Amino acid sequence: MVQFSEGDIIYISHEEEFYLYKILRIDQATATFHVLVYETQEYMPYEEKTNELPVEIYHAPVDGNAFKEASLFTHSPVTEYELQGYYEYMRQTQSPETISDMAGVLYLEAYDLATEGDFEEAIEKYTSAITLIPNFFKTIDNRAFCKMDLGAWADAIEDFEISLSVNPGAFLAEFSIGECALELNQPEKAKKQFEKALAIDPSSEITKEFLKKAIDAI
């Protein structure tokens, strides 16, 4: 198998056209390159314009020997966003144990990033874990909390609603939607959410406090 590294952007020229690929992952055991495929170029692009190249296919598994004639164009670290197609492929082709292990690693990496205050990177890691296990509601909740930390209240609500669709009646998600609604100056919605949360846990003092805030704001 030809020697390239993850993050390498390689190209093959044929009949005055350039075919470019970014190596996302390399499976040494099967000599498979998992690549992102860019649209065919009529001219060799400038290296500094790499991030602007239009993508044709977000993931394709390719026998490494297919790149014997390829040359290195440049190198760019692989982002979590670029890996979404790869994770979807893994979800569809790998055993539940493998998928669970991968999602677990991503979850822990995201948790550490969030603890360090790197919420945007944490969101990307959590998103990858969710791609692998879409009903991983704890991960969905944690991604929503990161969005709250960034002040993205409406986006956080969307995540909590997704979480509730796979884990109905969860106190934390219902309460957190109310928090976000308050931040969005939607006291009526917040009131309904805190009432839902209080119905789930009637002993929650913090829910009673927030319910009063919502009522006072109406």
Secondary structure in CASP SS format (residue, H / E / C, confidence):
PFRMAT SS
TARGET T0000
AUTHOR 0000-0000-0000
METHOD secondary structure of the structure
MODEL  1
M C 1.00
V C 1.00
Q C 1.00
F C 1.00
S C 1.00
E C 1.00
G C 1.00
D E 1.00
I E 1.00
I E 1.00
Y E 1.00
I E 1.00
S E 1.00
H E 1.00
E C 1.00
E C 1.00
E E 1.00
F E 1.00
Y E 1.00
L E 1.00
Y E 1.00
K E 1.00
I E 1.00
L E 1.00
R E 1.00
I E 1.00
D E 1.00
Q C 1.00
A C 1.00
T C 1.00
A C 1.00
T E 1.00
F E 1.00
H E 1.00
V E 1.00
L E 1.00
V E 1.00
Y E 1.00
E C 1.00
T C 1.00
Q E 1.00
E C 1.00
Y C 1.00
M C 1.00
P C 1.00
Y C 1.00
E H 1.00
E H 1.00
K H 1.00
T H 1.00
N H 1.00
E H 1.00
L C 1.00
P C 1.00
V E 1.00
E E 1.00
I E 1.00
Y E 1.00
H E 1.00
A E 1.00
P E 1.00
V E 1.00
D E 1.00
G H 1.00
N H 1.00
A H 1.00
F H 1.00
K C 1.00
E C 1.00
A C 1.00
S E 1.00
L E 1.00
F E 1.00
T E 1.00
H E 1.00
S C 1.00
P C 1.00
V C 1.00
T C 1.00
E C 1.00
Y C 1.00
E C 1.00
L C 1.00
Q H 1.00
G H 1.00
Y H 1.00
Y H 1.00
E H 1.00
Y H 1.00
M H 1.00
R H 1.00
Q H 1.00
T H 1.00
Q C 1.00
S C 1.00
P H 1.00
E H 1.00
T H 1.00
I H 1.00
S H 1.00
D H 1.00
M H 1.00
A H 1.00
G H 1.00
V H 1.00
L H 1.00
Y H 1.00
L H 1.00
E H 1.00
A H 1.00
Y H 1.00
D H 1.00
L H 1.00
A H 1.00
T H 1.00
E C 1.00
G C 1.00
D C 1.00
F H 1.00
E H 1.00
E H 1.00
A H 1.00
I H 1.00
E H 1.00
K H 1.00
Y H 1.00
T H 1.00
S H 1.00
A H 1.00
I H 1.00
T H 1.00
L H 1.00
I C 1.00
P C 1.00
N C 1.00
F C 1.00
F H 1.00
K H 1.00
T H 1.00
I H 1.00
D H 1.00
N H 1.00
R H 1.00
A H 1.00
F H 1.00
C H 1.00
K H 1.00
M H 1.00
D H 1.00
L C 1.00
G C 1.00
A C 1.00
W H 1.00
A H 1.00
D H 1.00
A H 1.00
I H 1.00
E H 1.00
D H 1.00
F H 1.00
E H 1.00
I H 1.00
S H 1.00
L H 1.00
S H 1.00
V H 1.00
N C 1.00
P C 1.00
G C 1.00
A C 1.00
F H 1.00
L H 1.00
A H 1.00
E H 1.00
F H 1.00
S H 1.00
I H 1.00
G H 1.00
E H 1.00
C H 1.00
A H 1.00
L H 1.00
E H 1.00
L C 1.00
N C 1.00
Q C 1.00
P H 1.00
E H 1.00
K H 1.00
A H 1.00
K H 1.00
K H 1.00
Q H 1.00
F H 1.00
E H 1.00
K H 1.00
A H 1.00
L H 1.00
A H 1.00
I H 1.00
D C 1.00
P C 1.00
S C 1.00
S C 1.00
E H 1.00
I H 1.00
T H 1.00
K H 1.00
E H 1.00
F H 1.00
L H 1.00
K H 1.00
K H 1.00
A H 1.00
I H 1.00
D H 1.00
A H 1.00
I C 1.00
END
